[in-house]
Amino acid sequence: AYSPSKDGKFVVLANYIFKTKTEDYMSPVPLRIECQAQSLPLSATDAVVDFKCCKHKSTYQSTMKVNNSGKTALKCCIVQRPELKPYVEFLPDIGYCQAGCGFTFTISFTPTEEIEKDCERWIDKETGVLEVPFKVHAPAQPTPVGFVLRARLTSSDLIFEPEVLDFGRCVAGMPTGLKLRVTNRGILPARLAMRSS
């Protein structure tokens, strides 16, 4: 049995020595053993799929590519985590990565406020960064390929103070003004436009 511990080409020169029935040894037979060891055939192009900063109630898309350095096609799928099923979708569900080629999964990410409760164990409380490990399984490969989905979550809410603008009694033809304070609870800039309905 041969179990390489690292990548590379290995050459071993050996001699077979046979013992006869009369307990004599025959002259050695030279043998050359060659092997090209490599990592598992299926690998991820990127270890991290980073969605950067994401607002609640918005949909974001990215891709995750796997490569097959083997000599046969591999069926592969990303195993969905139940906690993220309402927020993360992988398309297609199952892919066939041809030999010597790559295959790309599309990841659709739609966070809502509930994700912070459902996925609490993967969210850094100080930074709000979500980091979830996923695995790409290929039945023909004993070890799955791992990658991390990362996103910094932020609110998309704007707070208006006061909630009601009461101008009271106004004089016709004279401008009247009130102060309105708008607070962006998120970390992304928000574009605001006002119009009368």
Disulfide bonds with the S-S distance in Angstrom:
none
